[in-house]
């Protein structure tokens, strides 16, 4: 099953959904998705020709080959792993479709038939779009999506958290996440100053409102995006203790894994981290030193679907749970769901596209009708490969200017 050709496409959604497609000489192709990065398409253009003539069935061998070929750009970490992750998923999709086997089967077999989703609610609203250097941008679809919605600071009010939580419960979710770092004014000096009492009180008010809107039966978590020094993170953890959080995410800067370990050791709230780490090696110190309660590899970034399984199993050896980060389109989300279906220490998979109006329309599934996420779950079936196809008629309408479209 020789690889004959590879190409890419990018959809400009809330982030750049970057797709890789790999064709084999049996006439079958597979499609995978990469986490965005500046220069990612250029990197893919240099990497993909290396696969031509290789046997697509040797998925892990090819991933390891690309690890080595890219080692000068970061050895065991760096954005080339975004590219490798999408390539690896495309290969699993290709091999699965060729042998008519679902990807979960290759990864050890599923231990559940549906994958629980937690919905990312940002603050009160999440209608926005970000470029590869995390600058806000305004693709054509965004204006209509924003019409009548609250803007910026208006979103960071308890009432918005309450309404959003209620809305997500009504949509069928029983797990959700809110941002709390955006509640405080971000001056760029957050790490050097203590939070004021009023700032922590505002965070508490927003989380209390989210809890009230969600109800006690819902699992609620909050994200800090690495903003706070350990001292401040401990104050936040203690202040939020009454709200029985599922986890506190990335409370401290990522440079020193022991910082989150300090918070975790207090036992106030479970700590989740790891969305920007690559391969098992990125998680090693966190896991062997028991510095978190949950790992959150991003399956479009960490090195691929099989590597995500290995990260989850490494975590499992220390009693650490598995709740992957995910900002991808439904195609990448399906790849992540196949991984999650096989993991016994899985808790929930992120969904970050609830305010992208065309998110659900980007794929079709051969044997499942309706939205990708149904009552807060993604059902897994026996459909081969990733169990879905990119809906190009829809996706192409949102193609990123200046990028190729599978050419
Ligand atoms: Mg996060």
Boltz pocket constraint, residues with backbone or C-beta under 6 A from the ligand:
constraints:
  - pocket:
      binder: B
      contacts: [[A, 223], [A, 225], [A, 249], [A, 250], [A, 275], [A, 325]]
      max_distance: 6.0
